[in-house]
């Protein structure tokens, strides 16, 4: 859930608008349902508060240091995406040079 929230809120400038807020609300509902299920199945006493206007929510875009720390992990989505894009750019550059196109 944390990675989904991070991905959803890192998609600037697409973080505005009704579609984004709807997906964010769905994600928070799923997260709350998951937390309630974990509490119930682990037999831990407690309950998940119902959402109300005073419920603190995760708001805003993650900080640069948070994004960097999560991006530099070996199993991060950002790292996986970066090496894939780098490989694709390298292949495109070599292919364009071999074809004599000039500027890849």
N, C-alpha and C positions, 0 to 999 in steps of 0.2 A: 504494500500500500504506500509506503514511503517513497519508493521509486516511481510509482505511478503519479503521486502528487508532485514530486520533484520534476518529472518530465512534463506534466501538464502545466506547471507554473514556470517552466523554463522556456516555453514556446513564445517568447516576446517577439512581435507585437500582437500575437494572436491571443493574448491573455485578457483581452477586453471583449465585451459583447455578451449577449444572452447565451449563445452556444457554449462558451467557455464556462460561464457561471453555472449553467445547467450541468455540465460534465463534472465540475468541481463539487456541486451539491450531491450528485450521484456517487462520486468517489467517497465523500464524507459519510454518506448513508451506508455504503458497503463497509467502510472502515468501522463504523459503529456496530453494525450487525456482526462483523467478524469479532470485535472485542467482546460483545455480549456472548457470542458462541464460545469463545475461549474461556470466559469466566464460568459459564454454565458447565462446560465439559471438564474443566479442571476442578470443579467443586470448590472454587474460591468464593467466599462470601463477598458480595458487592454487586453493584449494578451500574450500567452506563447511563449517565444523565440524559434526559431527553433534550433535544435541541430547543433552545429558546433564544430570544434576542440578546440575552446576556451571556450566552455560551461562547467562550473564547474559541475561535477557529484559527486555523493556519491561514494567514493572509500575506499577500505580497509575494514578491519574487525572492528566491533564496539568495543569500549573500554570495559575493564572489569567492570568499574563502571556503564557504560550504560547498559550492559547485566545484571548485578546484580540488578540494580534498576528496570528493566523491568521484571526480573524473580521473584521478590518478591511480585509483585502485585497478588492479589487473583484471578484475571481473566486471568492471563498470561498462555500462552501455555506451558512454561517451568514448571510452578507450577503444571499444570494439568498432564503433562507427568511425573514429578517426583513422585507424589503420586500414579499414576498408576503403575509405575515401582516398587516402594516400596511395594505396595500391592502384585504385582505379585511375587516379590522376597520372601516376607513373606509366601505366600501360597506355593511356591515351597519349601521353607525350611521346613515348617511343613509337607508337603506331603512326602518329602524325609526322614525326621526323623521317621514318622509313618510307612513308608515302610521299614525302617531299612537299607537304602542305606548308611547312614552315612554323607557323605559330600554333602550338597545341591549344 
